[in-house]
Structures are given as structure tokens and as C-alpha cells.
Amino acid sequence: MHANGSRWCRTALYKKTLWTLEAGDWPRIYNVVMAKLTTKAARVKEQGNKRLTRPPYKADQLCSEAPKLTTMTITEFASLELIAPHNLANPDPLLVKLLGRGADQQSAWSCFDLSFYTNDSSPSEIYLIAGWRDVPAHERWIASNRNQELMVKLGRFLKVRWMVDLNLDFNTVPTEKQIIVCEKYEPQSEADKLGGDKEEKEREAELQKGSRTDVEWVGAGKDLDPKAEGDFYKFTCCANRWKDKIVASATKHKEVIVLKKLDVKAIGKKL
């Protein structure tokens, strides 16, 4: 009946003229046209929902088999500390093996890369940057048996200092870069904002302006934990000249960490 109505509609519109259409024809034309438009709108909406909704899959499904997601992701930023006498200058082969295995397992679970970094000013520290679909996805990995078993094995080598999930889209983070400078801003009181050293404020103002020639990329995000105090993290890929300026801008309310990429697999091949 819908098809017949559609053919009748086309006949009325193309074979008749506006002058020969009778008054009773218009309601029928209107109903047929609106029915087609409503059906098309519902189909487009359904297709759009399918594109925006990620189909369910098992948490331990391989990344290559899991559906891809194009919406904004989050960034995990964590700090680990080696337990003496362990170090990266002469690392224990088992430590390197576990770090590599942990990176592979988390990436297979989350479908996002995980990168390790060192801090030259504090050789015992290891940092990691990784991506997640959202906070619940990260929490499921933390609670998983696979992760818990891995952390038990790593427990003799290192401990977790802190870990945050940031509202920074991981898809924008250039993890292929060898150096990323992190600025960790702690919340300040109104008195601290009004006070402070004049030179510190001028240095910070210059950094906020940025530099087209020295800065390649800048990203920033806040801790997504509702109980967080409001720490703010800013990441920059830049030339050495600009990196030195950022390092010199550190204050009691801002910690600066120069992250140098750590290639765990390359270290493992040398052992």
C-alpha cells in the first residue's frame, strides 16, 4: 500500500499540473510524503546510533578483534619507583621482561599503546602514559586477575607512587616523541595567587603565550577522580631551548618532569 501510494504520489506530482490537482488530492500527497520522510529519518538515526555505539566485547579480547572507537578517549599517567638496589643502568632481566609483558598485555586489553619514560633528575622513577576508552574500562583492567598477577610479580622490583586518569584525548598525544615535558600544577589558594614572586609570574606568562618555532605540541588535562584536589597536567613537545625555560619555571606549586622515552624491548635485547 505504501508502494502504491508512492507511485500515485509521483503520478500526481508529475503527470498533473497544479491547476488540475483537486482539493482532496493534497492530504493524500502530504500523508505519503511525510510517511517516506519519517521512515528515512528513523533509518538515518538508527545508522548514526550504530556508528556511535561500541558493540560489546570481552574485556580480554585482542585489540585486533575488538571494535574501534572514534570518540574522545582519556589518558592514564602514572609514576612508578624502583625499589633499591634495582635500577635501569644495570636492570634485572626479569624486571625488563615483566615491564614488556605488562605493556603488551595492557595494550591488548585496552586497544591503546602504553609507553614508558624515565626522569633523568630522578633515576629511580619510571613513568607511563597510556590510553583508555574511559575510566570504567581502566578500572576493570586494574581489578582483573591478569593485572593483579602482574603487579604481584613486579612488587619485588617497584611500587606505584601515584596514578591519574586525565581528560586528555590520548589520540592526540605524540607518544612517538623521545622527549615530553610535563608540568604538574597543584591547586593554589587565593593568597598564593595574589602573592608570589614577580619573576615567576612573568616566566609563567611567557610560557602560556607559547612559541610557534619552539613548541611542536601542547596537551593538558585534569584528574578525572571526583575526589581529586584539582591537579592540572600540561604536556609539551618542544625544542631544547623551550624545554629549559619550562624547567626553570618550576615553583612550589608546579612540578616539572622531563620525560625521556624508555624502550623496554631494546633494553631486553641487550641483556
N, C-alpha and C positions, 0 to 999 in steps of 0.2 A: 504493500500500500504506500509505503514511503517512496519506493522507486517510481510507482505510477504517478504519485503526487509531484515528484521531481520532474518527470517528463512533461506533465501537464503545465508545471510552472514555466519550464523552458519554452513550451509551445505558446503559452500566454504572453510571455515577455518578448519573444522574437517574431512570431507569426501575426500577432495582433498589434495594433497601434494603441497609443494611449487613448485615442478617441473611441476605439471600438471596444475597449475593455468595459465591462459592465460593473456597476457598483458592487454587486455581490462577488465579483472576482477578487477584489483586493484582500478581504480577510483570509481567503484560501491561500493566496500568494504569500501573504505575511506569515501565516502559520507554517507553511512549507519551508520558507527561507529561514525562519527562526529555529525550526527543528534541526535543520542542517547546521546552522551556526552553533547551536548548543552542543550538538554531537561532536563537532570539530573542536570546540573549546575544551570539552571534557577529555578528548583524546590527547590534546596538546598538554593539558595539565597532568594527565597520567604519565605521559612520557617524560615530562620535566621532573616529576617526583621520582621516577626510576633513576634518572641521572643523578639526582641529589642524594639519594638514599643508598648507603653502602649495604649490600646483601650480607647476611650473617655468615660467619665462617669461624672455624675453630681457632682458639687462641694460639695454638702451637702449629697452625698451618704455615707452610712455607710461603715466603714472601712472593715468590714467582707464581704461586697458585691463588693468592689472595686478591680480592678485587681492589682496584686502585681508587684512591680518593683524591679529589682535586680541591676540596675546601681547605680553609686555613688550618694549619697544624700548630703544635706547640713545641717548645724546645726544652729539653732536660739539660741542666747544667749542674754538675756535681764536682765535689772536691774530695779526693782520697789522700791518705797519708801513709807512707810506707813505715812499717814498724822496724826499728833498728834491730839487727845490723843490716837489714835488707836495703838495697839501693839499686839505682838504674845504671850506675857506672860499671858495676860488675854484678848483673842481676842473676838471681837463681833461675835456672832453666824452667822449673816448674811454674814460677811466677809468670814468666813470659808466656808460657803455654796456656795458663789459666786466663790471662788477660785477653789473649787472642781468641780463645774459646768463648769467653764471655761476650766479646764484641760480636762474634759470629752468631751466637745463639740469640742475643737480644735483637740483632738486625733481622734475623729470620722470623722472630716473633712479631716485631713492630712494623716491618717493611720499611724501615728508615735506617740510614747509616749511623754508626757510632764512631767517634774519633777521640783519641786520647791526646793529651797535651801535657807538657811539663812546664815548670816555672823555674827559670834559672836562678832567681833570687832565693828560692827555697827548694833545693834538690829533692827533698823527701816528698814533695807534693805531686800528685797526678790529678789532672782534671779531665773530665769527659763532657762532650757535647753530643747530644743525640736527639732524634725526633720522635714524636708520638702523635697519634691521631687526636687524643685528648687525655685529660688527667685520669679518668677511669681506666683507660687502656694501659696506662703506665702503672696504675695501682694493681691491676690484675697480674702484670708481669712481676712486680715486686713480691706479691703473695704466692706466686707459682712455685711448685716444687723444684722446677729446674733452676730458677734463680736462687732459691733458698739453699739448695745443694751447692751451687757455685760459690755463694757468699761464705758458706762454712769452710770450703776448701781455701778460699782467699783469706780467711780470717787470720791465718798464721803469718801472712805477709803484709796486710794493710788493714786500715779501718776507714770508714766513711766519716769525713768531717762534717759535711753538710750536702744537701741536695735540694734543688728547687726546680719547679716546672714554671716556665716563663711564657707569657702571652706574646711570644716572638715566633713568627711563622718560620718553621725550620726550613721550609723550601727556599727561603731567601738567604740562608746562612752559607757563605762560601767556605765550606769545610775543606776544600782542596788547598786553601791558602796555608802557608807554613807558619805565619805569624798572625795572631789575632790578639788585640789589646782589649782587655776587659776593665771597665770602670764600674765598681760596685758602690752605689750611693746608699748610704744609710739615712733613715728619716731624721730630720732636724727639727728642733724646737723653734718657735718664733724668735726667741732670744738669740739662738745661733744664727738664724737667717739675717737678723738685723746687725749682729756683730760680725766678727771675723776680720781677717786681715785683708786690707785693700788690694794688695798684690795677688792674693789668692783669688779674689773675685775677678780681677782683670784677666788672669790666666784662664779661669773657667769661662769667662765671656768670650775670649778669643777661640777657645776650643769649640764652643757652641756654634760659632759662626762657621766653622769648618774651613776646608781648603779644597778647591777644585783640582789642584795639581797634586796635593799630597795625600788626599783621602780617597780610597777606592770604594769603600763600602762602610755603611754605618747601620747598625740594627740595635734595637732596645726593647726591653720588656720588663714587666713587673711580676713578682712572685704571685702565682695563682692560688696559693694557700690562703683561705679566708682568715686564718689566724695569724698570717704574716704581719709584720710591723710596717710594711710598706717599702721594703728594699727595692731598689731600682737598678737594673743592669744594662750597661751600654757596651756594645762590642764594635770595634773599629779595625778595619784593614787599611793600613796606611804606609807611607814611606817612613824610613828611619827617623828623619828629621821631625816628623809629626809625632811619631811614637815617643821620642824623647820629651816632647812637650807634654804629652799626656802623662808620662811617668812623673815629670816634675810637678804636675798639678795635684798630686795626691795630698789629701788632708786627713784630719781625724775623722771626718765624715765620709771620705771617699777613698776606697782601697783600689789600687791599680795593679792588675796582674797581666804580665806579658806571657801569653800562651804560645808555646812553641810545639808544633805538631810532633807527636811521638809515633813512629812507625813500628808497631809491635812485631809485625811479621818480619820486617827487615832485621830486627834485633835477634829474633828467633833463628834466622838462617845463619847468623854469625856464631851462634853458640854450638 
